Amino acid sequence: MTFEDFHFDTKLQDGLSSMGYEKPTPIQEQAIPLILEKHDLIACAQTGTGKTAAYLLPILNNIIHSDHRHLNTLIIAPTRELVQQIDQQVEGFAYFTGVSSIPIYGGGDGATWDQQKKALEAGVDMIIATPGRLIAQLASGVIDLKYVQHLVLDEADRMLDMGFHDDIMRIIKNLPEHKQTLFFSATMPPRIRSLANKILRHPKEVNISISKPAEGILQEAYLVRDEQKEKLIMHLLKETSYSSVLIFASTKDNVKHLARLLPKLGLPSKAIHSDLEQNEREEILREFKNKQLRFLIGTDVLSRGIDVDGIGLVINYDVPPDPEDYIHRIGRTARAESTGHAITFINERDQRRFYQIEKLMEREVTKMPLPEGIGPSFEYQPEGHRHGGGKGARPTSGGKRKFFKRRSPR
């Protein structure tokens, strides 16, 4: 099966093709037809299964074919990070469609609030929001939910764990009775089932187990402070014999910084980011696929957009914001039953985030000692870490925390 079998609008299909999407994951294969048929849906699917695209793609297709453009879709997610991630995926999928979205979340200053309010007043097709900030914007009177056709609750179990049950029910009371509701949760305990029964009408159900990285990928990580990352990546790239190396950074600024830094040190590289025109991106990808370019740098847009055999090494300059991103990033190597190598830089802030990735994969990633000349590392403390170690972090050469049975790569 390919994405063309869903018969999406050509503008949406163009976006998928430009990002390298060809074959749907199991959750996409099962959920998309049910969503296109207007069913309410309960999907038990963990991060890493492609669940976000499973609901975004059919919703975007619906918006494209809507006769009247207004606020069509409300997506509620538990954290700022997930809201931002979903919004970034909308931006990629909807590149050629003209569909607009806005992320609504707390934690910013007054300028962020005003920016969100102005965007809402101007009109938007989709809102992706955390529950608390959405309620605050509802109270300001700038959001009209009476035309909403789709409601998505993403990571519903996590939202209940965070105490958002009452907020969710309050938001739903502001929505029209007749709408399509899509309910995604990694687990389905009784309280989640009870919530689903309250808000869904005759739902269809899909259950998907988590995808895991290929066993042929050798996964390693370095515990490294931000100010040490440049020295470390220079050391690794100068030592590597791989002919194709893919480097991921979580921000466009880091991508641009590395793109300036590497050529100065004699490492031929180019970067792909959202400031480039589509034809420029495609030309860089062609060079990389044809082995004319050895090092390619990009953000998570590349984690799905690259379909190239023979990538020997993937480097995560930053821990990705979500385990799903990690699975997709390192999946660019060890393709077609080959072996591959993935290296991740873990700073003090991102220890817990990486620990969640290890829990998801049910395997510990080997923590490598920093090479000589880089400086001291710190002890891996993913559960106890709060504010970045600082002066209290104990130097070490890459301490390990054993909590899973180690699996050796093929």
Order of alpha helices (4+ residues) and beta strands (2+ residues): alpha-alpha-beta-alpha-beta-alpha-beta-alpha-beta-alpha-beta-alpha-alpha-beta-alpha-beta-beta-alpha-beta-alpha-beta-alpha-beta-alpha-beta-alpha-beta-alpha-beta
